[in-house]
Amino acid sequence: MIELTRRAFLGTAALGAVAAVASCASQDRQQRPSTAPTTEGTPDMTTSPEPSSGSKALLVYFSRAGENYWEGGRRDLTVGNTKVIAQMIAERISCDVFEIRATDPYPEAYDPTVARNLREENADARPGIDGELPDLSGYDTVLLGSPVWNVRAPMIMSTFIEAVDLAGKRILPFVTYAVSGMAGVDRNYRDALPDSDVADGLAVRGEEARDAAGPVQTWLRKNSLL
């Protein structure tokens, strides 16, 4: 289920290492979500239904583990790349964390996930999100993270941004990818959210996610969160 948590969800546990479908670059590549290595020991999250006292930032992300693209091949991964970046961010700033999880979870296997994503894109689908969505009224900044699938954010991200009120919020997008870079995800959010202030995004290659502390910190400083 989806959980809204404080930054403390990381505690003293080690970062779960890297994983997940992160990018699907072109039709002839049939969508190539990116990944990275993983370790065990991802910490549990505790539920916090309301914004924590003094917290003005909400970190929202969608990530997928399982069989993933890895340097031209496949690798089974336990923690999604986007989740690794989300954990890095939450270690460094004061924020609440909300993980988007699909009502109908994506397959563990790579190829069926690719096929499902293509069907959802072609149908302009809005996949269901498990659980109750957060109340954003207490936040002024929303960090919005996802992989890049087939040169765009997964369709479940459209489900989220259309279901909550992001008007007047500062939106900070971040993505993990295989070959596409940011792929215009931040531009797409600007088009979809004309009443929000969408900043330039952070793009991290999936295979490099666990080593991305430097770029993450630079991006957070650029956006006055550090």
ZIWOCOR-V438169 format. One record per backbone hydrogen bond with DSSP energy under -1.0 kcal/mol. NH is the residue of the N-H (numbers start at 1). CO is the residue of the C=O. If there is no record, write none. Layout:
[[NH CO] [NH CO]]
//
This chain:
[[5 97] [7 95] [9 6] [10 7] [13 10] [18 37] [30 27] [31 26] [48 4] [55 52] [58 141] [59 96] [60 143] [61 98] [62 145] [66 77] [67 108] [68 75] [70 73] [73 70] [75 68] [77 66] [81 19] [84 80] [85 81] [86 82] [87 83] [88 84] [89 85] [90 86] [91 87] [92 89] [93 89] [96 57] [97 5] [98 59] [99 3] [100 61] [103 128] [114 110] [115 111] [116 112] [117 113] [118 114] [119 115] [120 116] [121 117] [122 118] [123 119] [124 121] [125 120] [130 101] [139 136] [140 56] [141 56] [142 170] [143 58] [144 172] [145 60] [146 174] [148 22] [148 176] [149 152] [151 24] [157 154] [159 155] [160 156] [161 157] [162 158] [164 160] [168 195] [169 166] [170 140] [171 197] [172 142] [174 144] [175 202] [176 146] [177 204] [183 180] [185 182] [188 184] [189 185] [190 186] [191 187] [192 188] [193 189] [196 193] [197 169] [199 171] [202 173] [204 175] [206 177] [208 205] [209 206] [211 208] [212 209] [216 212] [217 213] [218 214] [219 215] [220 216] [221 217] [222 218] [223 219] [224 221] [225 220]]
//
